[in-house]
């Protein structure tokens, strides 16, 4: 691509400025649908510049105008305005409000049978999850699974099921999570998405451990670990090692479990960036294994030490 001259850049910048000025000048001269569309266009342009507060206000104005118009003519515009509100709120880290706005957009787009409804619905599911609205995540993504399967999009359905499994796991519903991860794994395997299969195996191992299925947990943890070691995916390898260690303890092999968990702790604490919540989780598991091994004093010392970290994290 040829380099642009200063004159070219000045010309392009001027065109952009004039275009936006024209949109602002158009507002007093328009009404109804044209006026709403103009506010929406301005919102989109200002969003692209990263001025999310201003873009949000313009999108909300567009929504208010669309709402007053005939639903048949304004439905798509209203859906666009709600999605714009959602994206701006998301950028402003107002996740719950963003998800509520996006849910309005999805509802309208599904009503009009828009092909983009499924994409926004998947985004909505992720936002519900980010807002810790796990029930809403599950409800939203179940619809997405069915739509993706009908469309023949197995990769989309697999990702939907994976998120459903994560939501069930957050709710402590490990049977339901296991079912979702197992379905997702089967789809990913058919697609030969090796890393995604291993991601499911790691979470399947976690579910089996929580359900007391030691041997099944051990097998799934080892499968995921084999993939991540082969792929040199060290971050995910660490999480698989954690599940392997927990499974070893559950299978009555506490010394092996202790050694594995100690490996996880060593890798995690050697990292430049310290994930203290993860470190505390590992230390708690190690303390539990030490008690099984009859090393009560060491277990108590770990619990005494990490209490200070837990206090800071909780505060």
N, C-alpha and C positions, 0 to 999 in steps of 0.2 A: 504494500500500500504506500503510495507516494506521500511524502511529508507535505503538510499544509503550510502555506505561507502565512505571515502575520495578517496580511490583508484578507486572506480566505477566512481565518479564524474570526477576525473582527466582523466580517460580513455575516458569518454563520451566527455569531453571538447576537448581532443586531436583529437577524431574522427571528431568533428565538424570543428576544425581548419584545419585538413588535407583535408577535403572535400572542404572547400573554397579555400585552396591553390591549390588543384587539378583543380578547375574551372579556377583560374587565369592562371595556367600553361598550360591549354588546349587552351587558346585564340590564341597564336602564331601558334599553330599546326592545327587550324581549319579555315574554310572559309565558306562563304555562310550561309545556314540555320543553320548548327551546330554552327557557330560562333555567330550568332544572338541569338540562344537559350541559349548559354553559358552566354552571357551578360544579358539576361533576368533572368536566374537562379541566377546570382550574385546579380542582382537588388532586386529580391525577398528576398534573404537571408539578404541583408544589410538593406532593408526596415524593416524586422522583428526585427532588432537591433535598430531601431529608428534613423538611420543615413539617413535622407530623402534627403539631398542635394546630397550625393554620390549615393544613390539609384536612384534618378531622372536622374543623368548624365548617369548612366549605362542603364537605361530604354530608354533614348533618343538615345543612341548609338545603342541599339538593334532595335529600330524603324527605324533608318536610314538604317541599313543593310537589314531589312525585306523589306523596301520600294524599294530597288534595285533588289529584287529577283522576280521570276515569281509569279504573284498574286495568282494563283491557289494553289501553294505550301505554300505560306507565309501568306495567309490571316488571319488564326487563330492566328499565332504568332504576326502579326502586330496589331491585335485587342488587344491581351494580353499586348503588349508593350504600346499601347495608354492608356489602363486602368491602367497600372502600373504608367505611367506618371501622370495620373489624380489623383490617390490615393496619390502619393508623393506630388503633388502640393497642394492637399487638406490639407495634414498634415502641409505644409508650409504656410497655410492660404492664398494661392493665388487662391481664389475660382473661379474667372472668368476664369482663365487659366485652372484650373482643370476641369471645366465644358466643356470647348471647347475640351480638350483632350478626356474626357469621351464620348462626342458626336461622336467623330470619331470612338471610340471603338464600340459603340452601332450601328452605321451605318454599320460597317463591319460585326458585328455579326448577324445583321438582314439580311444582304445580304447572309450570309452563313447559315441562318436559325438555328442559334445556340440556344439551350434552355436557355442559361444564358443571352441572350440579354435582356429579360424582367426585370431581377433583376438589371442589370446595368442601364437600362433605368429609373427605379424607383430611383436609386441612383442619376442619372443625374438630374432628376426633382427636387429632394431635393437640389442639388447643384445650379441649376439655381435659385431656390427660395432664397437660401442663398446669392446669388450674386445680388439679387434684379432684376433679369431678369424674370419678372413675365409673360410676353407674352410667352417667351420660356418655362417657367414652364408649362403653360397651354397647349401649343402645344405638349410638350413631354408627359405629363400625360394623355392627351386624347387618345393617341395611347396605353398607358399602360392600361387604362380602358377597351378598346375594347379587348385587348389581354387577360386580366385577365377574362373578362366575357366569352370569347370563351373557355378558359381553365377551366371554372367553379370555378374560384377563386374569390368568392364574397367578401371575406375579403380584398384581394388585391385591387379589384375595388373600394371598399368603401374608403380605405385609399387614393387611387389615386384621387377620387372625392373630398375628404376632402381637399387635397392639392390644387386642382384646385379652390375650393371655397376660400381658403386662398389667392391665387394669385389674383383672381378677386376682393376680398375685398381690397387688397392692392392697386389695380388700381382704387378703388372707383366705381366698377361695381357691385352694390349691388343686382340688379335683377339677374344677372348671378351667383353671389356668392350664393344667396338664392337657386337658382335651384340646384346648385352643392351640397350644404350642405343638401338639402332636399332628393336628390337621395342617398347621402352617408348615411343619417340617416335611410332610409328605408332598405338598405342593412345591416347596423349594427344591426337594430332591429330584422331582420329575423335571424341573427346570435346570438341574445341575448347578444351582447356586450354592457352591460349597460353603462359603463363609456363613451364609444365612442358615444353612442346615446346622452348622456348628453352633450358631447363636441360639437356635432352638434347643439343641442338645444340652447346652449349658443351663438353660432355664428349665428344661425338663428334669435335669438332675436336681436342681433346687426344689422343684415341686415334689419329686420322689422323696427327697430327704425330709421335707416338712411332713409328708404323709407316712414316714417311717419305713419306706421301701428301700432298704439299704443297698441291696444288690443291683436293683434297677438304677438307683442314683449313681452307683459306682460305674456302671456300664456307660451311662449317658455322659457322665463327667469325663471319662476317659476318651470317649469319641470326640467330644468337643476339644479336649486338650490336644489330641493328636492333630486335628486340623489346624489349630492356632499355632502349635509348635512348627508344623510344616510350613505354614504361611508366614512365620516370623512375626505374628501379630502379638506382640508382647503384652499389650494392655489387656486384650481379651484372654490371653493365656493365663494371666494372673487370676482373673475371675473364675476360670475353669479349675485352676489349682485349688482355689478356695472350696469349690463344690466337691472336688475330689477328696480333699482333706476331711470335710464334714461327712462324706459318704464312708470313708475308711473308718472313722470313729463309730458311725452307726452300725457298720458291719462287724464291730467287735475287734477292730485293729487300731487301738488308741495310739500306740507308739508310732505307727505309720502315719496316722492322722496328725499327730503332733509334729512330726518331721515335715510333712507337707505344708501344714499351716505356718510353721516357722519359715519355710521357704517363701511363702506368700508375704509374710511380714517383712522379711529381709529385702525382697524386691521392692515392696511398697515404700518402705522407709528410706531406701536408697535413692528413690526418685527425687528430683529437684523440687517438684511441686508436691506438697504433702496433702493427701486426702484424709483428713483426720477422722471423718466419719467412718471411712472404710478401715482405717487403722484400728479404731476402737472396736469395730465389729470383729476383726481378726483377733485382737487381744482378748476379747470376751470369749471367743471360741477356744483359744489356747488355754485360758484359765479353766474353762470347763473340762478340757482334756486332762490338764494337770491334776484336777481333783480325781478323775477316773484312775489316773496313774498313782494316786496316793501322795501327790506332792502338794499338799494343802498350803503350806507356807508360801510357796512360790505363786500359787493361784491368788492368795490373799494380797500379796505384794503387787501383782499386776492390777487387781481390782482397786487397790488403794491408789496406785499411780494414775490410772486412767480416769479416776473420779474427777480429778482436776480438769482434764480435757473435756469430759462430758459436761461439766458445769459451764464451761465457756461456750461449748457448742449449743447447749440448750438455751443459754441466755441470749 
